[in-house]
Amino acid sequence: MPRIAGINIPDNKRIVVALTYVFGIGRSLSEDILTEAKIDYSRRASDLKPDEINKLKDILEKKYKIEGILKRTIMTNIKRLKDVGSYRGIRHTSGLPVRGQKTRTNSRTVRGNVRKTVGSGKKPPPAPK
């Protein structure tokens, strides 16, 4: 199992898909990286030679923010918004949708699946004896 950026890449998947297991790499970025490394998209991750894996590691380390560095950057950006007291920062703090979504109905995942209507949280009737 090849290990890139601290993540075990699955062997049985094509390398273009396997690279997306690294946080910060999507499908299109994966294709760009493989084009730069001159590796065919359809090859399996288990078929890569060690020098090709090293080439991928070098490209990822030098050019892109991935994994821990990217997560840290995102956290500092959100912290900055909260410290400044911007609208987006206040929404982050209070656990509400940040990007303009309506909250009357469709914010269940952000609010923690809160159900406030009468029928939605109803328990099923007890079974007859």
Long-range contacts (C-beta under 8 A, 24 or more apart in sequence): 1-45, 1-46, 2-45, 2-46, 2-48, 2-53, 4-53, 4-56, 4-57, 4-60, 5-57, 5-60, 5-61, 5-66, 5-67, 6-67, 6-68, 7-67, 9-45, 10-45, 11-44, 11-45, 11-46, 12-44, 12-45, 12-46, 13-44, 13-45, 14-41, 14-42, 14-43, 14-44, 14-45, 15-39, 15-41, 15-43, 15-44, 15-45, 15-48, 16-41, 16-42, 18-45, 19-56, 22-60, 22-66, 22-67, 23-66, 23-67, 23-70, 23-71, 24-64, 24-65, 24-66, 24-67, 24-70, 25-60, 25-64, 25-66, 29-64, 33-59, 33-60, 33-64
